């Protein structure tokens, strides 16, 4: 077997930093998606109790639903803000620096949510959720950027898969920790929400041990001194990096000759009209299909489906066990299968995966546009993704209420000449309908 050239091997520093940023950043996105599902009843009770202590009366059902929907969906608004700040952060602080500073946001958010019950402040829960959303919006862009710039070309696909797997593990971790035997009890929900400080603290402590992106140092900072070269040597595991540096310079020169298109110019450019429409439809359709609502409100969905309350937490964990296999299936092909784009009954929902669906629009965006249009297309697709995520998270509880009222109205309606019992028996045995009606 012919060994690979040294620059193409997976070195220990490269693997270590990939696992670290995936655990300390990417996994938190998946965790924060699912963490509000299990303690929903306890958080609503806390809101109601606090409101009663402040104003002398409890919350009306509609207002309680509004506050909890805002708690869930404000995460997406924070994500939108974070995604729009990425360009400024990576240019000013670098890739490694942006990830380190974003960890401070998680510590702040964990403090807000962890002490919210002690201080009797529902507002702290909502603010904490928004801050974790800002962190996720930053990290979902910076982590792939950082890993793509420190990895050799033949390993970029593999290393790009690792953060997606950790997102799946984040969802699964939130579902497991939400079991009644662990942190699913009422007294533990503030701790459950603030567990995110542990991975963030680990990343904050260890990330400074790894160097900045060589591309950032050599190209954007124009630092061709020993620091940039040593950084590249450390990640690639070889002292012979001159060819890699020359390749970076050539790529930078080719990009500098391309005039980038703004978002406004992209929307009015008729030559890419269908590509832009495809990005809009796929990003909006993926979120509006309700895929994130499954993780936000899993317990409520299963309860309305008739699953016994005592079995719901374990059924929820079962959804998480499909995450990683679904992600691996997505990496085997980029075609969106029909069953991954529609809302089906519970058995099909269990076969769907958030990251497996979420990766497709970003792959499409990269392949549909040239380099000049690609940044603007990413902004359009990413912003629409977060806005639709907010919409579905905010609106879904109200849709559930409307559906329940509609079902209750239909169950309560009967023919004036028939009682509900008589009507049901008549449907089961039409031949005896007249006799039953007479009786």
Secondary structure, DSSP 8 states (H G I E B T S, - for coil): -----GGGS--HHHHHHHHHHIIIIIHHHHHHHHHHHHTHHHHHHHHHHHHHHHHSS---HHHHHHHHHHHHHHHHHHHHHHHHHHHHHHHHHHHHHHHHHHHHHHHHHHHHHHTTTTTT-HHHHHHHHHHHHHHHHHHHHHHHHHHHHHS-GGGHHHHHHHHHHHHHHHHHHHHHHTSTTTT-SGGGHHHHHHTHHHHHHHHHHHGGGS---HHIIIIIS---SHHHHHHHHHHHT-S--HHHHHHHHHHHHHHHTS----HHHHHH-GGGHHHHHHHHHHHHHHHHTTHHHHHHSHHHHHHHTT--HHHHHHHHHHHHTTHHHHHHHHHH-----GGGSS---HHHHTT--HHHHHHHHHHHHHHHS-HHHHHHHHHHHHHHHHHHHHHHHHHHHHHHHHHHHHHHHHHH---TT--HHHHHHHHH-GGGHHHHHH-
